[in-house]
Amino acid sequence: VDELKNAVELFFEILKDTGEIDQVGFVRYSTQAEMVVELSFDYDNINTDLLNTKATAWTNIGEGMEFARHELEDHGREYAMKMMVIMTDGKVNKPANRDPRGYVLEEAKLAADSNIQLVTVSFGSDADKSLMQDVADIGNGTFFNVDNGVAEKENGLRAVFEKIATRRPVVLVD
């Protein structure tokens, strides 16, 4: 979890450095998902909530993606590019009442159908790298794996986050 927290701090640092104003939300997932912060411009609030997050042994990525997808569909700005950044340090193992891996792939397809780009980041040897690669592929996004800690991979991770933060298409409207 510390690596995940370090990565999110780096992500917000890069977002702030772009000078652009992006809305960001935060969904925490474990046994169940929880919308911690709805779409907001308050990066510090989101970062504080993340720093107070405690890890558990459960990983319900599908429900986390579902919450995030609904937030982006229902509250995202009309002409803004929509992106979901999914970070995990584990293997999907929840919910118990359905195929957890299938749920993640189903949510990836629904997000892609809603023009939400999916970027995935996995941390450590316990993460399901194959699933995160599949999700990124479905969502026309990028997959990045951090095996040996954020500090060791910071340059590569920084490059991915800078690419995410600066990949804003220009939309002309009447």
Disulfide bonds with the S-S distance in Angstrom:
none
